[in-house]
Amino acid sequence: MVSDAIRLLLADDQALVRGALAALLGLERDLEVVAEVGRGDEVAAAVADHRPDVCLLDIEMPGLDGIETCRQLREGLAPGDAPRVLVVTTFGRAGYLRRALEAGASGFVVKDTPAAELADAVRRVHAGLRVVDPVLATTSLAEGSSPLTERETEVLRLALDGATVASVAGRLHLSPGTVRNHLSAAIGKTGTRTRVEAARVARERGWL
Protein backbone atom coordinates (compact mmCIF):
# COMPACT_ATOMS: atom_id res chain seq x y z
CA MET A 1 0.00 0.00 0.00
CA VAL A 2 1.47 3.38 -0.99
CA SER A 3 1.54 6.18 1.58
CA ASP A 4 -0.72 8.47 -0.46
CA ALA A 5 -3.29 5.79 -1.31
CA ILE A 6 -6.83 6.90 -2.15
CA ARG A 7 -8.94 6.29 0.95
CA LEU A 8 -12.29 4.59 0.29
CA LEU A 9 -15.54 4.13 2.17
CA LEU A 10 -17.89 1.36 0.99
CA ALA A 11 -21.63 1.55 1.72
CA ASP A 12 -23.74 -1.45 0.71
CA ASP A 13 -26.38 -3.32 2.69
CA GLN A 14 -25.27 -6.70 1.32
CA ALA A 15 -22.31 -7.83 3.39
CA LEU A 16 -21.18 -10.32 0.73
CA VAL A 17 -21.09 -7.65 -1.98
CA ARG A 18 -19.41 -5.18 0.34
CA GLY A 19 -16.74 -7.72 1.25
CA ALA A 20 -16.13 -8.64 -2.38
CA LEU A 21 -15.69 -4.98 -3.35
CA ALA A 22 -13.31 -4.43 -0.44
CA ALA A 23 -11.26 -7.47 -1.42
CA LEU A 24 -11.05 -6.50 -5.10
CA LEU A 25 -10.22 -2.85 -4.51
CA GLY A 26 -7.79 -3.78 -1.75
CA LEU A 27 -5.64 -5.57 -4.34
CA GLU A 28 -4.81 -2.20 -5.90
CA ARG A 29 -1.64 -0.70 -4.42
CA ASP A 30 -2.96 2.87 -4.60
CA LEU A 31 -6.41 2.17 -3.07
CA GLU A 32 -7.19 1.60 0.61
CA VAL A 33 -10.61 0.70 2.06
CA VAL A 34 -10.77 2.55 5.39
CA ALA A 35 -14.44 2.00 6.29
CA GLU A 36 -17.42 -0.20 5.45
CA VAL A 37 -21.06 0.42 6.43
CA GLY A 38 -24.32 -1.35 5.66
CA ARG A 39 -26.76 1.56 6.00
CA GLY A 40 -27.08 4.91 4.31
CA ASP A 41 -27.65 6.72 7.60
CA GLU A 42 -24.28 5.45 8.87
CA VAL A 43 -22.26 7.07 6.11
CA ALA A 44 -22.01 10.62 7.49
CA ALA A 45 -20.60 9.45 10.82
CA ALA A 46 -18.16 7.10 9.09
CA VAL A 47 -16.99 9.94 6.86
CA ALA A 48 -16.37 12.10 9.91
CA ASP A 49 -14.42 9.31 11.63
CA HIS A 50 -12.34 8.02 8.70
CA ARG A 51 -12.07 10.94 6.25
CA PRO A 52 -12.27 8.94 3.00
CA ASP A 53 -11.38 10.54 -0.31
CA VAL A 54 -14.07 8.65 -2.23
CA CYS A 55 -17.32 7.03 -1.07
CA LEU A 56 -18.71 4.13 -3.08
CA LEU A 57 -22.45 4.10 -2.42
CA ASP A 58 -25.15 1.60 -3.31
CA ILE A 59 -28.58 3.11 -4.02
CA GLU A 60 -31.06 0.92 -2.18
CA MET A 61 -29.97 0.81 1.46
CA PRO A 62 -31.87 0.92 4.76
CA GLY A 63 -31.97 4.13 6.73
CA LEU A 64 -31.20 6.42 3.80
CA ASP A 65 -30.80 5.58 0.13
CA GLY A 66 -27.54 6.26 -1.67
CA ILE A 67 -28.82 9.26 -3.60
CA GLU A 68 -30.06 11.05 -0.48
CA THR A 69 -26.86 10.05 1.32
CA CYS A 70 -24.87 11.71 -1.45
CA ARG A 71 -26.96 14.86 -1.21
CA GLN A 72 -26.51 14.89 2.57
CA LEU A 73 -22.74 14.72 2.21
CA ARG A 74 -22.60 17.47 -0.41
CA GLU A 75 -24.88 19.81 1.54
CA GLY A 76 -23.58 19.02 5.03
CA LEU A 77 -19.86 19.47 4.43
CA ALA A 78 -17.70 22.24 3.03
CA PRO A 79 -16.61 21.58 -0.58
CA GLY A 80 -13.05 20.86 0.50
CA ASP A 81 -14.15 18.41 3.20
CA ALA A 82 -16.77 16.42 1.29
CA PRO A 83 -15.53 13.17 -0.26
CA ARG A 84 -16.28 12.49 -3.90
CA VAL A 85 -19.08 9.99 -4.49
CA LEU A 86 -19.14 7.08 -6.92
CA VAL A 87 -22.49 5.29 -7.06
CA VAL A 88 -22.02 1.53 -7.59
CA THR A 89 -25.37 -0.19 -7.98
CA THR A 90 -27.19 -3.21 -9.33
CA PHE A 91 -29.96 -0.93 -10.57
CA GLY A 92 -28.75 0.57 -13.83
CA ARG A 93 -31.69 2.89 -14.36
CA ALA A 94 -31.44 6.12 -16.28
CA GLY A 95 -33.62 7.93 -13.75
CA TYR A 96 -31.29 6.89 -10.93
CA LEU A 97 -28.32 8.17 -12.91
CA ARG A 98 -29.89 11.57 -13.44
CA ARG A 99 -30.93 11.89 -9.79
CA ALA A 100 -27.51 10.78 -8.53
CA LEU A 101 -25.72 13.37 -10.64
CA GLU A 102 -28.16 16.06 -9.53
CA ALA A 103 -27.40 15.08 -5.92
CA GLY A 104 -23.69 15.68 -6.50
CA ALA A 105 -22.30 12.25 -7.39
CA SER A 106 -19.15 12.29 -9.51
CA GLY A 107 -19.72 8.87 -11.02
CA PHE A 108 -22.26 6.13 -11.63
CA VAL A 109 -21.41 2.53 -12.57
CA VAL A 110 -23.12 -0.83 -12.25
CA LYS A 111 -21.88 -3.66 -10.04
CA ASP A 112 -20.95 -5.96 -12.90
CA THR A 113 -18.29 -3.49 -14.01
CA PRO A 114 -14.95 -5.39 -14.27
CA ALA A 115 -12.67 -4.88 -11.25
CA ALA A 116 -9.98 -3.07 -13.23
CA GLU A 117 -12.55 -0.65 -14.68
CA LEU A 118 -14.05 -0.02 -11.24
CA ALA A 119 -10.62 0.76 -9.80
CA ASP A 120 -9.97 3.12 -12.72
CA ALA A 121 -13.35 4.77 -12.13
CA VAL A 122 -12.35 5.40 -8.50
CA ARG A 123 -9.08 7.01 -9.62
CA ARG A 124 -10.80 9.21 -12.17
CA VAL A 125 -13.45 10.36 -9.70
CA HIS A 126 -10.72 11.12 -7.16
CA ALA A 127 -8.95 13.20 -9.82
CA GLY A 128 -12.06 15.34 -10.24
CA LEU A 129 -13.39 13.71 -13.38
CA ARG A 130 -16.93 12.47 -13.99
CA VAL A 131 -17.42 8.78 -14.74
CA VAL A 132 -20.75 7.57 -16.12
CA ASP A 133 -21.75 4.24 -17.62
CA PRO A 134 -22.03 5.14 -21.35
CA VAL A 135 -25.12 3.02 -22.03
CA LEU A 136 -26.99 4.63 -19.14
CA ALA A 137 -25.87 8.08 -20.21
CA THR A 138 -27.35 7.53 -23.68
CA THR A 139 -30.59 6.15 -22.24
CA SER A 140 -30.86 9.06 -19.80
CA LEU A 141 -30.58 11.58 -22.63
CA ALA A 142 -33.20 9.72 -24.63
CA GLU A 143 -35.69 9.42 -21.78
CA GLY A 144 -35.27 12.92 -20.37
CA SER A 145 -35.97 13.89 -16.79
CA SER A 146 -38.85 12.68 -14.63
CA PRO A 147 -42.19 14.27 -15.57
CA LEU A 148 -43.44 13.91 -11.99
CA THR A 149 -43.68 16.88 -9.68
CA GLU A 150 -42.05 16.71 -6.27
CA ARG A 151 -45.41 16.13 -4.59
CA GLU A 152 -46.44 13.45 -7.09
CA THR A 153 -43.15 11.72 -6.41
CA GLU A 154 -43.76 11.80 -2.65
CA VAL A 155 -47.28 10.42 -3.05
CA LEU A 156 -46.15 7.62 -5.38
CA ARG A 157 -43.27 6.67 -3.10
CA LEU A 158 -45.74 6.10 -0.26
CA ALA A 159 -48.15 4.29 -2.59
CA LEU A 160 -45.32 1.94 -3.54
CA ASP A 161 -45.26 0.77 0.07
CA GLY A 162 -48.98 0.00 -0.07
CA ALA A 163 -50.21 3.02 1.88
CA THR A 164 -53.88 3.92 1.52
CA VAL A 165 -55.07 7.31 0.30
CA ALA A 166 -56.06 8.23 3.86
CA SER A 167 -52.66 7.18 5.17
CA VAL A 168 -50.80 9.15 2.52
CA ALA A 169 -52.96 12.18 3.21
CA GLY A 170 -52.21 11.99 6.92
CA ARG A 171 -48.46 11.58 6.45
CA LEU A 172 -48.17 14.43 3.96
CA HIS A 173 -50.72 16.69 5.69
CA LEU A 174 -52.92 16.82 2.60
CA SER A 175 -56.62 16.22 2.02
CA PRO A 176 -57.63 12.83 0.55
CA GLY A 177 -58.96 14.65 -2.50
CA THR A 178 -55.61 16.32 -3.13
CA VAL A 179 -53.82 12.99 -2.81
CA ARG A 180 -56.22 11.45 -5.35
CA ASN A 181 -55.53 14.34 -7.74
CA HIS A 182 -51.77 13.78 -7.46
CA LEU A 183 -52.21 10.05 -7.98
CA SER A 184 -54.41 10.64 -11.00
CA ALA A 185 -51.81 12.97 -12.52
CA ALA A 186 -49.03 10.44 -11.87
CA ILE A 187 -51.07 7.63 -13.41
CA GLY A 188 -51.56 9.73 -16.52
CA LYS A 189 -47.88 10.64 -16.79
CA THR A 190 -46.78 7.02 -16.45
CA GLY A 191 -49.40 5.69 -18.87
CA THR A 192 -50.76 3.23 -16.32
CA ARG A 193 -54.18 2.41 -14.86
CA THR A 194 -53.68 2.18 -11.11
CA ARG A 195 -51.55 3.87 -8.48
CA VAL A 196 -49.72 0.59 -7.82
CA GLU A 197 -48.80 0.28 -11.50
CA ALA A 198 -47.79 3.95 -11.61
CA ALA A 199 -45.52 3.53 -8.59
CA ARG A 200 -43.96 0.40 -10.08
CA VAL A 201 -43.27 2.06 -13.44
CA ALA A 202 -41.86 5.16 -11.78
CA ARG A 203 -39.55 3.03 -9.69
CA GLU A 204 -38.38 1.00 -12.68
CA ARG A 205 -37.49 4.22 -14.46
CA GLY A 206 -35.58 5.47 -11.43
CA TRP A 207 -37.94 8.37 -10.69
CA LEU A 208 -38.59 7.35 -7.08
PyMOL commands that set and color helices and strands:
alter all, ss='L'
color gray80, all
select helices_A, chain A and resi 15-26+40-50+66-76+94-102+115-126+134-143+150-160+165-172+176-190+195-204
alter helices_A, ss='H'
color red, helices_A
select strands_A, chain A and resi 6-11+31-37+54-57+84-89+107-110+131-132
alter strands_A, ss='S'
color yellow, strands_A
deselect
rebuild
show_as cartoon
